[in-house]
Amino acid sequence: MSDALDEDAPNTLTSSAEGRQRLVYTAEEAAETLGVSYNTLRAWVREGRVPCLKIGNRLLFPREEFRRWLDGEARRNLLSIDQEVNKSP
């Protein structure tokens, strides 16, 4: 996972106080972690493909839920690749 997710953000919603872990990631951090553009991430959110919270015009990604989703996506992708590789000709 990207180190960007562990850096302090300039606002209190996503900043870590001393000894506390951040609870949410910003859309920019989530997009960077996924290696996609902000617009692609927004499209995925609209399609319901990525878990997020919408507060006003902001998209926030709950840390634990986002990491669980990302782990699940990685597993699904590996299973899909494995099935392709092991297809009978």
N, C-alpha and C positions, 0 to 999 in steps of 0.2 A: 504494500500500500504506500501511497505517496507520503513523503514527509510533510507536505503542505497541510495535511489533515491534522497534524500535531502542533502546528504553529499557532500562536495567539493571533486572533483577529482583532481589529480595532474597535469592536463594539461589545457590549456586555452580553448579548445573547449568545455569541459564539466565543467569547474570550474565556480563558481559564483563569480563575483566581488562584492565589497561592494554594498549592496542594489539591486543587480540584481539576477534574477532567472536563473538557468541553462536552456539552450535551448534544450540540448540533453542528453541522457543517454548512457552509454557504453553498449556493449553487455553483459558484466559480470553483470552489474547492472540490466539489463532487464531480464536476465536469473534467477538471484536471486529473483527478484520480482515475476516472474512467477513460481518459484519453480521447474525449469527444469535445466538440464545441458547446458553448452555452446554449446555442439554438437547438442543437441535437438533444441535449439534456431536457430542455423545455418540451420538445416534441415527445420524448419518451414519457415525461411526466403527464402530459395531456392524454397519452395513450394508456396510462396506468401501468407502465412497465417498471417504474422506479418509485419506491416509497418516499413520500415527502410531506411536509406540512406547508401550507400556503397561508401566510400571515400578511394580509394586505396584498401588496405586489411582490413580496419576498417569498422565495422558495427556500425552505430550510430542510435539512436532511438529518433526522435523528441519528446520532452516531451509532448506537448499537443496532438499530434496525437496518441502517444503511450497510453496515459491515456484514450482518447476517445475509442480507439480500445479495451483496457482492460475492460472498462465499458460495451461496446457492447458485448464482449465475456461473461461477467458475466451474462448479461441479457439473452443472448441466452441459456446459460447453465441452468439458472433457469427455462426458459420456457420449455426446453427439459425435465427437471426433473418433472415439473408440468404436462406435457402431459403424461409422463410415469406413474405417480401416479394416474392420473385421467382416465386411460384407462379402458374401460369396460371389464369385464372378459369374 
